[in-house]
Amino acid sequence: MLHNCDPYYRVIPYAITDSTKQDLLEIAHAPGAFVDISYKISFFKLPSKLQRFNNTGLDCVCQLLRVNEPDSVIHKDRNRHNEYEGTYMPRQTVISFPLTDNSGETCFYDEQKNIVAKVDYNGYGAILNTGEQFHNVNFSIHNNTRIVFQLCFENMYHEVIDIYNEKLVGTMI
């Protein structure tokens, strides 16, 4: 299942330990943990609580995303500051790991918003080019809630691939 579709995504081995996964899910299931930012993709409200999970030594920010409704907006991510804490959230490229059984299908689009690539990385991780490429999550009413843990980078997609190959292969979070 490990494959790539540059410049959109690369599927990588799953790198979250069972213990970390359980800790993250406990945090994610707390009441009021997420806020919808109008894309129908909810961000974790207080990302400062997640930064202890960055054991990589890399310059990135940890985030949780949740999708539990269909028709997420096709968009490109932008680097921004969290509205609740002011935490800087780089969104140029992310390394994403599903925490729930339903990872959902991430779809990528060209500039005219025609679909060009899809990836369902359930059971794996994925390096996603979220800042340069239009994308959304294909989620239907028959899916279960999707929660993913992400390492978020300001670096460009090809730079994060190099960082992953040089510093993260074999690292467990």
C-alpha positions, -999 to +999 in steps of 0.1 A: +000+000+000+030+024+003+028+045-027+031+081-038+014+105-062+037+135-064+032+164-060+000+155-040+009+128-014+031+100-002+019+071+019+043+061+047+044+035+074+022+042+105+043+057+132+020+062+162+024+038+192-007+023+207-001+042+239+002+076+221-028+068+200-049+061+232-036+093+248-045+114+217-079+098+214-087+106+251-077+142+245-097+143+212-129+130+229-130+156+256-161+178+254-155+210+233-121+198+221-127+208+185-139+239+166-152+240+131-134+265+109-161+265+082-145+240+059-164+212+076-131+200+090-127+207+127-094+218+143-084+209+179-091+240+199-060+241+222-030+228+202-006+237+231-019+205+248-006+184+219+030+197+216+043+172+241+037+145+214+063+160+191+092+138+202+109+142+168+131+172+176+118+188+143+104+223+138+068+214+134+035+218+153+012+190+163-025+192+155-057+170+155-084+173+129-118+158+130-143+153+102-178+140+110-199+155+082-199+153+044-191+179+018-159+194+032-148+225+012-122+222-015-093+244-003-056+250+001-043+253+036-027+285+049-003+291+077-023+308+105-025+315+142-049+295+164-078+317+174-079+305+210-043+305+220-024+323+193-003+292+186+013+295+151-001+267+129+020+260+098-001+242+072+021+241+041+028+203+044+015+178+070+024+143+080-009+128+089-018+096+109-054+084+114-064+077+149-098+062+140-106+033+118-121+056+092-092+077+078-115+091+051-103+096+015-083+128+009-090+141-026-067+165-045-078+188-073-062+209-100-066+247-102-100+243-120-110+220-091-111+188-112-102+157-091-067+145-100-057+122-071-073+103-041-057+086-012-072+065+016-043+059+040-061+039+067-036+019+086-007+041+073+004+077+074+007+102+046+027+132+037+001+156+023+008+187+002-019+208+018-006+243+011+002+241-026-027+217-037-064+221-035-079+192-014-107+181+008-119+150+026-144+126+009-167+117+038-201+103+035-229+100+061-221+063+063-186+069+076-176+070+112-160+102+126-125+107+112-098+119+136-062+124+125-030+135+143-007+157+122+028+170+123+024+204+105+053+220+087+060+254+071+083+236+047+074+228+012+062+193+003+095+181-013+114+195+017+092+175+041+098+143+021+135+149+025+131+156+062+110+124+066+136+103+047+166+118+066+152+121+101+119+103+106+120+069+089+117+044+118+107+070+144+077+062+165+056+090+181 
